[in-house]
Amino acid sequence: MPKLRNLQGMKFGRLTAIYRDTNAKNGRVRWFCRCECGGTKTAYAKTLLNGDTKSCGCLHTENAMRNVKNNEKPIGYERTKTNGRIEVKTAYGFRFKHDAVVEQFIGRKLLPNECVHHIDGNFLNNDISNLRLMGHGEHTTLHNKERHQRRLECQVA
């Protein structure tokens, strides 16, 4: 069994070990620590020593707030998803660009049973003349007919 180290008074990031707490149910050694922000935390000795635990949680909160500020994007900001579709930031959050273009054209948000179809099949062509508003059932039927037609063409060839 490894020798227990006395961590009392030692600093680990923002934490200072104050006293050895009771062992956890699994037998691991825990230390009661005070953070620079005034908070407290009971942490495993191993996570203190290897640097996994550095604060009472205030460091994580500060980093998260900093990241939110860095990630605030203006309305109209565009990003490309991994599937190649373009999203644009609107007042409602990020939306597919084709949905946002049609919503702006019709002057309202899409209803839950509505979707936008790319007439030429090119997801990057989000011009209003290439977009058609339709119900989900109609959209599914359209694509099923296209798929069936392609299958027939493959059999003939």
Summary of the structure (lengths in Angstrom):
residues: 157
radius of gyration: 28.4
end to end distance: 74.1
largest distance: 81.7
contacts: 368
relative contact order: 0.08
helix: 34%
strand: 26%
